[in-house]
């Protein structure tokens, strides 16, 4: 099995609340902090097994305070809402990047199905129509 693409550049854009990631396969992605927060690979979000996922609501204005390396295989993202336990491996980040439209639509559907209102953000259209 081939190794997943590795990031060649990761830049936090706090003002616009995006994480920009370039991969060694030539892919370049801008991922909103909200998206990265609601898809955190932490047990708090993913649960401890299938079907135990916890829907994250009210994260529209979340930002990232810091991006910290974890060895040579991942980063942790320190969110301004205090969440900092997910380890984003290169494989997981790449999956979030290439599946962002499908994941985003799924998140919005689950959020609305659960009866949560969401404050629209400038990147909403971009995430769906990119």
Residue pairs with C-beta under 8 A, 6 or more apart in sequence:
4 90
4 91
4 94
5 23
5 24
5 25
5 27
5 90
5 94
6 23
6 24
6 90
7 21
7 22
7 23
7 24
7 90
7 93
8 22
8 23
8 24
9 20
9 21
9 22
10 19
10 20
10 21
10 22
10 67
10 75
11 19
11 20
11 21
12 19
12 20
12 64
12 66
12 67
13 19
13 20
13 30
14 63
14 64
17 32
17 33
17 34
17 61
17 62
17 63
17 64
17 123
18 30
18 31
18 32
18 33
18 123
19 30
19 31
19 33
19 36
19 64
19 67
19 77
20 28
20 29
20 30
20 31
21 28
21 29
21 31
21 93
21 97
22 28
22 29
23 29
23 94
23 97
27 94
27 97
27 98
29 97
29 98
29 100
30 126
31 96
31 97
31 100
32 121
32 123
32 127
33 62
33 63
33 64
33 79
34 59
34 60
34 61
34 62
34 121
35 96
35 100
35 103
35 104
35 107
35 127
36 64
36 77
36 88
36 96
37 56
37 59
37 62
37 77
37 79
37 81
37 83
38 45
38 56
38 59
38 107
39 45
39 96
39 103
39 107
40 46
40 56
40 77
40 83
40 85
40 86
41 86
41 87
41 88
41 89
41 92
42 83
42 85
42 86
42 87
43 85
44 54
44 83
44 85
44 86
45 53
45 54
45 56
45 86
46 52
46 53
46 54
47 53
47 54
55 110
55 111
55 114
55 116
57 111
57 114
57 116
57 118
58 116
59 81
60 118
60 119
60 121
61 119
62 79
62 80
62 81
63 79
63 80
64 77
64 78
64 79
64 80
65 78
65 79
65 80
66 77
66 78
67 75
67 76
67 77
67 78
68 75
68 76
68 78
69 75
70 76
70 87
73 89
73 90
74 87
74 88
74 89
74 90
74 92
74 93
75 87
75 88
75 93
76 84
76 85
76 86
76 87
76 88
77 84
77 86
77 88
78 84
88 96
96 103
100 127
100 130
101 127
101 128
101 130
104 127
104 128
105 128
108 118
111 118
112 118
